[in-house]
Amino acid sequence: MADKKQQEQQRKQEAASTQAYLNIAEIKDGVVVLKDGSLRVVLMTSAVNFALKSGEEQDAMIFAYQRFLNSLNFPIQILIHSRRLDLDYYLDKLSKRAESQTLELVKLQTLEYGEFIKRLISVTNIMDKRFYVVVPFYPPGVEQQVKGIKSLFATKPNPKAESAKREADFQNFRGQLLQRAEGAASGLGAIGVRAVQLNSEELVELFYSVYNPQTATKQKLVNVDDLTAATISGKEPETQGGQDA
């Protein structure tokens, strides 16, 4: 019993040390809140095969991209996330479908196709590439704490009032950030690139796959509602639902 309790305590300490290296303070309402107070929205975008376009289409896309960059009055970050595609689930489903076939020829062809996929992934890594645009927002600087003689006459802060103010500020900053994200998505649309904002659960899954590349392909992350605050906000960890931070 003591060993189990010690192992649990060690696991919590390891999770806490991992959280200390993350720059994420919270993920809320589809917005990433960093420890410095700045906000981020992540847009997942489609891809365009530029090489297959005609010369006129390529020129049009270049000029559209130029106009998009010139229209921005804030910085953006463009990311390409590559990870190994796990096909075990697909191969298992293919095998079950082959066994359910009544025609022997169709069954044989399905099994041969499955074997072909197995041979293919044994000699090469099939990568899944996804494209993202990160839109930031930096709120005005937080007021410094009252120091000196003024602090002697400062009233005791009201936790409820402060919490309500923080929530109101967050919603205000979030609204301004979403306006930026909509402008960026509109500019990308002019190039022929579709952009969709990631929600909170999709953001958690994205960061989980980035920080856990080996397990992310094999293990499905639990529902974001089942995760404790420690996984998302970096506070003292409690029960992690069996997932590493």
Helices and strands as residue ranges (DSSP letters): H 2-20, E 24-28, E 31-34, E 39-45, G 50-52, H 55-71, E 77-84, H 88-99, H 104-123, E 127-137, G 148-153, H 159-191, E 195-197, H 200-211, H 213-216, G 224-226, H 229-233
